[in-house]
Amino acid sequence: MAEVGLHGVGMSYGATQALQDVSMTIPDGAFVVLLGPTGAGKTTTLRLIAGLERPEHGDITIDGQSVLRDTPAQRDVAMVFQQYSLYPHLSVRDNLAFPLRSPMLRLPEAEIAARVQAVARSLRIEHKLNNKATALSGGEMQRVSIGRALVRQPRIYLMDEPLSSLDAKLRADLRVELKRIHADLGATFLYVTHDQIEAMTMATHVGVLDQGRLVQFGTPREIYEDPVSTYVASRLGQPRITLLPAGSFGPGAPAAAAQMGLRPEHIVIGEGQSATVRRVERLGDQTRLHLAFGPHEIVTLTDPHTPLAAGESIAIRPQNPLWFDAHGNRI
Amino acid sequence: MSAYSVTEPSRLSKSVAALLVVGYAVITLLPLLWILSTGFKSGPDSISYPPKVLFEPSLEGYVNLFTTRTRIGAEQFAALPPPETWYDKIVRQSGTVIAGPSRFGERFMNSVIIGFGSTFLSIFLGTLAAYAFSRFRVPLKDDLLFFILSTRMMPPIAVAIPIYLMYRELGLSDTHLGMILLYTAVNISLAVWLLKGFIDEIPREYEEAALIDGYTRFQAFRKVVLPQAATGIASTAIFCLIFAWNEYAFAVLLTSGNAQTAPPFIPTIIGVGGQDWPAVAAGATLFLLPVMIFTILLRKHLLRGITFGAVRK
């Protein structure tokens, strides 16, 4: 349980600027998801908070205290690495017990055994406890790696794409499980993912990083409904937001607008201007329409049971689109 | 008809390979076998021509190795009480009596102390240095590593005279400590380079995970890095031991009385009472054993290979 603060943090690896002047306050008990493409600085942010890297500029605080001089152990954080990093010479059981046997905790063996058992049960790896860590599948390794973070109750959980190599069902189950753990423990989570569903369902706050800069920090709904730029707008939304020149649907654009952003909910089907259906993707619970509108392509959603087929024409009209200026900034 | 496999070698190529390996083993093991058998021959059998492959085994060589003997006059010899022990009996057959123990046992212990001592020191210092070179930002890292390697480029014996003079001044001549330090100095470059290679292969994430799990850097090194470097440490230790154990030139130059190792001692056996080949062979046989046992004990580590499995590449 802790509030984490980054204050003007800057960091570079050789010539590459990994983070630039990043400031954010992660409230106590928040579940923050960091979004951004590879190289945006998500993992670096986690490593800085964990204490595996030292920032070149700025300060990092936990509960108002600067932790720059603290070792990772003193910061009392748990981290799930993207590369699972299970200790290959230990069994699954000993891997899970490893943090509990640390000189920081020194728990009695009976309690260690009980906690390991409980975590193994919730992650469904009980039957693998006596296996060597190397004799597991990728998904099992990832669960052990999550388990190693969950066995103790640190102030902050740092997770670097922890669910990325699990199959869809397990991923959905663990998403719920992690959210439950978050609610039960009230701990602060910092979570890196590429997965929109994880971001939207688990996060209390989302931070969007672009080439080492924090470009927006807010609730998932703010990020989705009120993005500050085309870059942020493209991070969330399936199908992705369609960006068209501002005048594509005739006059009505604000003066400075250069682009309009259309999410499916911004497109009314059945009235307005004509577009041709290029492709119909039936995903079961939803159906995506790929439309040709003049020289542009628009992707939107429609009724799952639509009778539309490729080649047909429909009418579309924008409704409250998002407007962006020539630099991609929101107006 | 058995299934044909693309990756399995054919039965013919397997048999050819086996034949070559067996042939090579015979060629390399024959001299060892000869030493082993000569150790159990009697004096005349060991120098008979043509050489005897089948002979009556005798422990004369081993008894001579561990004893010094004197020849006494025929009258005195006849007046001796009957031999008390089996080795007295063997010695009497050649008309001599035991005068006392030889220095072989002592020399052998010197070899053990100096060989294993310098191996331990090389591995201890080498592991720490290799870890530092592998993980930390050391100023002038590449230059230092090259400097360490360069100590290996010159034959060690080229500096024998300066070392001899330095050791005499420092009082390290003919001491166990002096020989341990010398062999460590020669072996440390090999140890640092080999071990750095092994430690480089261990992903840093393991230590980082341990740091976050509440361990200090040194504890992470001990609990996570060392167990995974065991394979490398074992093979490096064998290399270091083989060098220190077999080293002859410095041992001849720098040791004589107190800290003399077995290699310079074994040839001197031959001068005691004629050409005593069985005793020399017995000494050589015993001398081979420790390195052999050490290698067999560490074999498991040598063969196991390094585990990379638990990090997704």
Interface residues (C-beta under 8 A of the other chain):
Chain A: A50 G51 L52 T71 P72 A73 V77 A78 M79 F81 Q82 Q83 Y84 S85 L86 Y87 P88 H89 F98 P99 S102 P103 M104 L105 A133 T134 A135 L136 G138 M141 R148 R152 S165
Chain B: P203 E205 Y206 E208 A209 A210 L211 I212 D213 G214 Y215 T216 Q219 V224 P227 Q228 T307 F308 G309 A310 V311 R312
